[in-house]
């Protein structure tokens, strides 16, 4: 771990004290809840790590404090989360409060007759938490508290590390961190064009900017910087746009609020990697708490932490976008040529010399029951066997924008400012009283980690928003734009997970679930027009996320499930959603599934479970809150059918149903979609904002609807076309 970047080995987190704001009394109650979720169990197992694992209690310091600390990350998406938790913990510290919430479970026949929550026996506390998990109507806040505490506690417990990057529980659950080392290059690929604001001060920034060939003037509280093109964001859209426009001879500035890391910086540690590389530290639920959203927040954006799947835009989708949304771009030769150029630049290969455990399961299960299974192309070599690319590719094999398009941009004079967050676009009234405004740049500020006190005002001929479907809408709205399509029509490719347990004695399936290429096989369920309506793939799930998703039915069951972690194959069903959501503000996302989406998810989940059974799983199940599962060895077909018939898509934690489950999403699209006019879209076919001349959007938010497959190639190809058009228009001017 010594060679990793200090932030990615947990440096920032270790340096600060606890800021959760809970009192000693509240922490005492929380410790009792943690002990209920993860109790100490007497074990005579001769395996020392296993014995120690079972004897560990969730009440031990610092587990409750660290779980409470993580709760703070929910504040932006669900602002009422922490006050609600504090209120419940406070009430449970009193006898009458415990009686109100826990009922007869806290009563006894001797003085003081009514027990506080921490005094109740473990067995009764477990029953209380199960009641909270399944609470209905007036008691729904208790379900909210249960979900928040469960997610925060278990994620922290299984992702936390000491100063050496070690967690003593990992040995018991069969988990090992990828610690392969890569030779350090003489310089970082983007170093020549990089200005890291966290290392700058007011006195050094001007000099750094001028050394990069930029014209800078200083005013009282402002640095004015001039360029031809400013791009907000460095992911799949921004990286491609930067390369094309810099190569066309324009001076390009890229603003990235995240930090810059390269392969030797990555630690593969779940907690610190999620904290540094993901939006909101990887903790971003929708406002109703039903869906957890993952989005990149580092140089390279999503391309730096995605699962490397490279799937071209399906022909049927391109036709639909061209005809239904009146966007001929997507059936043009330019778009197909762009896909070819994108695949070539990021080194896409359709060969995989060795598949990981979960993809072996998917392939074997499909072949056993006659389902078509396809190989997935990846932007890495044939020998790529990195199962931790979601924490940054430690081998440097994956070709994200940080090692491809942005390198091209820097070689052509582009400048990247990291730790720098855009605040508003600079909009001016149009000439001769026209309603359309003119965009002349963007204002930005260095992050809290920087010593730079002045704002940055970047003045440009062209301004491009490439900060993704979650952050482009808030930036445009805060700048005064009012098109009703901005922030609406958000698609998430909602996902539901299922699992199957494969003991070590099933020797024809080798490895563990965290090893090997994350997505190398895929099964598609096609609609009548040959468009994928459901796809089944394998995910990357570290022990922290796995433990947070696993349904809790008892402390003993939870420990048994975690011991099986490494040989639990996870598959997910992803749908091309017809339902949509809205970006209400930064970190505030609402989303609702269409009934068709629910039906398609059900089809995908049932098919995924059948695939797991066919591959040889001894037990399979869903993530429904009641721990829905079935033993498979020797199972009769009619019993399996009966189980599959019981599998349905239930609501999230805030639904009124008895059972619930979490949805997930790693793809965000459509929140500033293209349209033939300003009533149908936020931008035109060239990516230019209908309301502001010179302002473009170049990321996944411009897509007219959900793609239905992993969208990296689609986003980069669309960006390629938009940037090429911008380069042409600048050349004419």
N, C-alpha and C positions, 0 to 999 in steps of 0.2 A: 504494500500500500504506500510505501514511502515515495514512490515515483509518481503517484497520482497528484493531480491538482488538489491543494488543501481544502477547497470547498467541496470537491467531489468525494473526499474521504471523510466528510462530516465536520470539517473545521469550524464553519460558521455556527453550526448547531451546538457544538461543544462549548463555544466561547461565551454564550449568553446564559443568563439565569432564567428561572421559570417566570413566565409572564402571564400565566393563565388566570390569575386574579382570584383563585379559589381560596377560601379561608381554611384554617387548620381543621375546623369541624367538617366542612364540605369535603375536604380531601380524605378525612377519616371514613365518611360514608362512601365516597367513591372507591376507596380501597376495599371496602366490603363487597361492592358490586364487582370489582375486578376479581376478587377472590371467588365470587360466585361463578363468573364467566370462565375462570381458569383456576380451579381449586387444587390444592396439594392432595395427591392421591398416593397412598402407601403402595410401594412397588418393591418386589423382591427380585426383579429382573437382574440377571447377572451382567447384562450389558449396562455399564456404568453411565454412559450418556443418556440411555433410555430411562434408567432408574431416576437419574437426576431430573430429567425432563418431567416425569410424572409427579415428582415430589415438589416441583416449583409451584409457587402460588402467585397469582396475579396481584396480590396485595403487597408484594415485596417492593421496597424502594429500589429504583425510582419509577417503576412501571405506572402507577396511577398518575404521578405528576407529568410524565412524558405523554401519556394518553390525553390528559387535560390540555397540554400544550398544543397538541395537534388539533384539538377542537377549535382553536383560534382561527384555523384556516377556513372554517366554514362561515366565518363572519360575513364575508363579502357576498357569497351566494345565498346564504340563509342567515340574515342578520339576527333573527330571533333565536338562533340555535343556542348560543352560549347563555343568554339570560334565562332561557327555559331550563337548561341543565342546572344552572346555579340555583334556580328557584326550587326544583325538585330535590336537589341534594340538601338544601337548607331545610325543607319540610321533613325529609327523612331523618334529620338529626334530632327530631323531637318525637316523643312517644305518641302524642295525639296526631301529629302529622303522619307518622307511620301507620297508625290505625286508619286514617282517612284514605291513604293510598293503597295499603296492603291488606286491609280488611282483617279477617279472623286469623290470618297467618301469624300475626304478631301477638296473639293472645295466649296466656298461660294461666294455670290455676293457682299460682302463688305470687306473692308480692314481687314486683310492682304490677303484675297482671298484664300490663301492656309493655311490650318490648320495642326498643328502637330498632331500626333496620339492621344495624351492625350487630345486634344481640340475637337476632333470629338464627335458627340453625341453618346449615348449608342446604339441606334438603328442601326446607320451606322457602329459602331465598331463591333456589333454582325454580321452584314452582311460580314464585312471584315474577321472576324475569320472563318465564314462558308466557305468563298472562299478559305482561307488558307487550311482548312481541306480537301477540295476537289480539291486542286491544282494539275495540271498536267504538264508534260514535264519540261519546263524551270523554272517553279515556284515550283518544288518539294521541294526545301529547305524550303519554307514557310510551307509546310505540316509537314516537319520534326520539325520545330520550334514549330508549333501548338501542335503536339503530345507530344514533350518533356515538354513544359510548362503545358499542360493540365494534364499529368500524375503527374508531380512533384507538381503542385499546389494543385490538389484535394487530392492526397494521403496525403500530409502534412496537409492540412486543416482538414481532417476528422480522422487523426490518432494522431495528436498532443495532448499533455496533459499539464496541469499545474503541479506544484510541488506536488499536491495531487492526481495525476493520473486521472484528470477529464477534459472532453471537454464539454463545454456548449451546443454544437450542438447535442450531443448524445441523450439528452432527447427528442428533437424534432423529431429525426428519429427513436426513439424507441429502442436504443441500450443501453445495460448494460454490463459492464465488469464483467467477472466471478471473484468474490472476495471471493469464498469459502476458508476457512482456514483449513490447515492440521496441526496436532500436529507435532512439530519439534522432529525428532528422536534424540537420544543422540549423534549420530555421523552420518556423511554422509557415504553412503554405500561404496564409493571408497576411503575413507580418508586414510586408512592404506597404500595404494599403490600410493598415489597421491603426486606429486610435482608440485605446481602451480608456474610457473616461474615469474608471475606478482608479486608474494610476495617474490621473492628471489633476492639476490644480488650476485656479484662475490664471496664475502666472505662467504656466507651461502650455496651456491649451492653444493659445494663439500661435505660438511657435510651432507646435505640432501640426496645426492646420496649414500653416504657410509652407512647412516642409513638404507637405503633400500636394503643393501646387494650387492651393485654394486662396481666393481673395477674401480677406477678413478685415472687418472694421469693428472697433469696440465703442460701445456707447455706455451710458451710466449703468444700466442693469441688463445689458444685452450684448451678445456677439452676433454681428451680421455676417453671414457667409454666403458667397455667391457661387452658383454652379449651373450647369445646363439641366440636369435631372436630379431630383431627390426622390429616393424610394424608401418608404417606411416598411421595414420587414425584410428578412433575408432568406425566407423559406423557398418553397417550390415556385411561387410566383415571383417574388422579389429577386431571387438569385438568377433566374433565367432572364428577367428583364434587365438586370444590371449588366449581365454579360453581353447581351445583344446591343444595348445602347452604348456601352463603353467601347465596344468594338467598332461602332459606327462613328467614333471620334468625339463623343460627347463626354463632358466632365460629369461624373456620376458620384453622388453621395448616397450611401445606404445607412439608414438609422436602424439600429437593433437594440431593443431594451434588454435583451439577454446578454450573456457573456460568451466569450469565444473559448472553446475547448478543442483540443485535437486528440488523436487516438491515445497518446501516452498520458494524457490527463485523466482519462476515464478510469473510475475505480470499479465499476460494475456493482457498486453497493446500491441497493434499492432505495433506501431512505434518502441519502444525500444526493443521489443522481436524480431522483424524482423532484427533490426540492430545487435543484439548480437548473434542470433542463426542461421542466414542464410548467405550463401556465398554472398559477396558484399552487405550485408544488405537487401537481397531480391530483389535488383535492378540489374538484369543481363540479358540484352537483347542480342539476337544474333546480329552479326555485321550489318545485314540489318534492325535491329529494328523490325522484324516481330514477333518474339517469345520471351516471357518473361520466364526465366528459374528459378526455385526454387530448391535450394540444401542446405542441412544442413551444418553448420559449428560450431559444438560444440561437447562436449564429448557425444558420442552416435550417432553423425552424423545425417543422415536422419531419423533414428529410433527414435530420441528424438523429432522430430517435424512433423513426417508424420501423416497420417490420420487413422492409426491403421488397415487398411484393410489387411487381411491375406488370400491370394488366392494362392493355390498350382499351380505349373507349369502344364499347360494343357497337357494331354497325347499326343495330336497331335503335340504340340511344342517339347516335349521331343523326340518324334519319328523323327521329322524333323531335330533336331540338331544332333541326332545320325546318321541318314542316309545321309542327304545332306552335313553336315559339317564333317562327319566321326569322330564323338565324341561319342563312345559307353558309356561313363560315364553316359549320361542322360537317358539311358534306362536300366541302371544297377540296381541291388538290392541295391547297396550302396547308390545311389542317392535317391531312394524311402525311404530307411531307414533314410537317412539324413533329409528328409522332416519331417518324423515322430518325429525325435529327436528335430528338430528345433521347431516344433509346440508345443511339450511338454514343452520345456524349457521356451518359451516365453508365456506360458499360453493361448494358442489359444482356444477360445470358439465360438461356432456357435449360441449361444443364446443371445437375446437382450430383456430385459424386457420392455423397453420403447424406441420407436423410436422418433427422433427429427422431426421437422416440414418438412424439405426438403425431408427426406426419407419417411415420411408419404405421401407426394405428389407423389413421384416416385412410391411407392407401389400402392396407390389408382389409379393413372392414368393407370398403366400397367394392373391392374386387371379389370378396367372398359372397356378396349378395347381388352382384351384377350391376352395380352402379358405376357410371363413368367417372373416373377420377383423372384430373388433368394436372400436369406439372406446371408450377408457377414460375415465371421468369423473375429474376431478381437483379438488382443493380450491384452485383458483386461477382466474384469469380466462381468457377465450378467447385472449388475446394472450400468455399465459405462455410464455416461450421460454427458461427458465433450465435449463441442463444441469448446473448445479452445486448443485442443491438438497440433494444429499447432503452438502454442506459448509455447509449453511445457506443459505436462499434470499436471495441478495444483493439482489434487487429488492424483497423484502418482500411479494411477490405471494401466495406459498403461505400458507394459513391453518392453521398448526399450533395446538396448544393455547396456545402462548405468545402468540399474537396474537388468540385468540378466547375460549375458555372461561376461561383464567386472568385475562384482562382483565375478564370478567364477575365473576369471584370477587373480584378486588381492588376493583372498584367497589362491591362489597357488603361491604367490610371485611375480606376475607381477607388474611393475612400470609404471605409467602413467605420462608423462610430458605434461602439458597443456601450451598453449601460446607458443608453440614451432613448428616452421615451417621447414620442410625438404627442403634442397636446392639442393643437388646432391647425387646420389648414388656413392659410392667409387668403381670404376671399375679398374681392373688391367688386363694386358695382360695375356692370357692363357699360360700355360706351353707348352714347346716344339714347340712354334710358332703357336699354334692353333688359328684359327680365333675367336673362342668364348672367351669372357672375363670372368673373375671371379669377383663376387661382394662380397665385404668384409664389407659392412655397408653403412652408410649414414652420411652426414654432415648436420647440422641443426643450426638454430639461434633462439634465444628467440624473442618474438614479441616486437614491439615498446613500449608497455606498461611496459616492464620489465627493470630492472636496470642492467641486465647481459650484459656485453660488449663482452665477448669471445664467439667464435663459439663452437659448440658441435660436436664431431666426435664419433659416436657410431659404434664400431667395433663388428661384429657379424658373426656367422656361416651361418645364413639365414637372408635375408632381404626381407620384404614383403611390397609392395605398396598397400595400401587400402584406398587411398584418393579419390576414386570415378572417374567416367568417365570424369569429367571435369578437374581434377587436376593430375591424374596419368599420362596421356600423356605428359603434359609439364614437369613434373619432370623427366620422362624417357628421353625425347628429350634433356633437358638441361644437362643430364648426359652423352650425347654422343651416345645414341642408335639411330639407323637409320632404323629399320624395317618399311617399308611403311604402315603397318597396325596400327602403333602407331599413334593415333589421328584421324584415319579415321574410317568409318563405324559407326559413332555416331548415335544412335537412341534416340528419345525424347518422343515417345508416344504423338504426338501433340494433343492438346485439343481445342475445341471450346465451348463456353458457350451460353446458351439460358436462358431466364427468363420468369417467369409468376407471375402476381400479384394476391394475394389472400387476400381480405379485411378481417378485423376482424370478420365480420358477417358470414363468412364461418366457423362456429363453430366446424364442424367435423374434422377440421385440426387445432390442437392446437400448440401453441408455436411460436417462432421466428426463423429466418433462422440461427442464430448463436448458437442455443441451441441443446444439445443432440449429440449422437455419429455422427461423420461426415459422415462416409460411413457405412451403415448397410444394404442397399439394392442395388441390381444391376440388370440391364437388359443387356443381351448379344445378339448381332447380330452375328450369326455364319456363317463362310464360309462353303463351301461344305465338307471340311474335318473335320468339327466340331471345327475348331480353331476360337476363338473370333476375328472377324475383327473390330468390334466396340463394346465398352461397354459404357453404360450410367449410370452415378453415380451422386451423389450430392457432391459439394465442400464445403470447408471452405472459406468464403469470408468476411473479416472484412470490416468495413465501409470505410477505406482508400483505400483498393484494389478495392472494389465495385465502389467507386466514380471515380477511375482512369479508370476503364473499361467501365463504362456507356457512351454511345455515347452522345456527347454534340451537341445539336441543337439550344439551347438558354439558357440564364441564368435562366429564369422562369421555363422552362421545367426541367432543371437540379435540381432545388430546389424541384419541385414536385416529381421527381423520387426519390430523397434522402429521402423525407418524407415517402415514401412507402418502404424504405429499409428493415425494419424488417420482413415485410410480403411478400417480393419478394423471391420466391423460385427459386434457381439457379440449373440447371442441366448442365452436360457437356457430350459431346461425345468424347471419346478417341479412337484413331485408333492404330492398330498394324502396324506401319509405315514400308513401303517398301523403301521409300526415306531415305536418310541418310545425315549426316553432317560431319563436321571436327572440331576438337579442334586445333585452330591455335596457341594458346598460353594461358597463364593464363588469364581468363576472355574474351578470343576472340574465339567465336564459330560461325561457319557458318553452315547453314542448309537449305535444300530445300525439299519440299514435292514432292512426286511422284504423278502423275495424279491419280493413283488408290487411294492414300491416300485422295486426295481431294474429289473423288467420295464417299468414305466411310464416310468421315466427313459430307458430305452433307446428306447422308442417316441417319447418327446419329443425326444430328441437326433437321431434319424434324421429325424424330420419337420422339425426345425429346419434341419438340413443341406440337406434337399431345398428348403426355402423359400429359403435363401441361394442355392442354385444357380439356382433359378427366377427370382430377382431379378437375376441377372447376375454373380454372383461369379466371378472368374477362378481362385480357389483357395479351398477350404474345409477345415476340420479341427476336431479336438477338442483337448482339453488333456491327452490321454494322454501319459505321460512319454516315449514314443518319438517324439513329434512327429507323430502320425498326421494325414495330410492328403492331398489329391488336387487336381491341376490340372483345371479345369472347361471351359475353352474347347474347343469341339468334341468334348466327351466323349460317348461312346455310352451309351445307356440301360443296356445290360447291364454296362458298366464302372462306372457310377454305382451300380447295384444291388449289384454285387460289393463296392464300397467300403462302402456303407451296411450290408451284411450283416456287415462286419468291425467295425462300431461296437458296442461293448458297454459296460456299466457295470463298470469294474474297481474294485478296492479302493483304499483310501487308501495313503499312504506306508508305513504299517506292515503292510500286507497281504503275504501270502506270494507273490503273483503276480509275474510278471516285470515287468508294467507297472502303473502306478498313476496316480491322478489325485486332485485335491482336490475336495471338495464344499464348497458354500457355503450359508449360511442368513442371512436377514435377518428372519425371523419366528420368534418363540418363543411357544408356547402350551401350556396344559394341565397345568403342573406343580403346580397346586393346584386341580384341577378341581372343578366343581360335581357334586353327586351327591344322589340321593334320600335317602341315609342316610350315616352316617360310614364305612361299609365301602366305599361306592362313590365317595365324594368327600371332599375336604378341607374344603369349605364347602357350605352348603345353597343352595337356589335364590335366596335373598336375598343371597348372598355372605357370610353370617356363618359364622365358624369353628365347627365342631361341638364343638371342645374349649374354646372361650373365648367367653363372652358379651360382646358389645360390640366384638369384633374382627372386622373385615370384610376381604375381599380384593376389590379392584376393579381388575383389569388383565387382560391376556391369559392369565394363568395359570389363570383360572377356566373357560376354554372346555373343554368336555367332550372334544373331539378336534380334529384339524386342520380348518381351514375349507376349504382347497383353493384359496383366492383371497387376494389381498392383504387382511389382516385389520383395517385401521384402522377401517373403518365398523362392523365386528362388535364390536370391543373397545369403541369409544366408545358404541355402542348398548347393549351389555350394562352398561357402567358407568352409563349414564343410568338404566337400570331399577333397578339396585342402589341408586344414590344416592337415587332417588325413594322407594324403599321405606324407606331409612334416615330420610329427611326425615319421612315419615309416622309412623314409630315414635317419633321424637323429639317430634313434635307431640302424640302421644297421651300421652307421659310428662309 
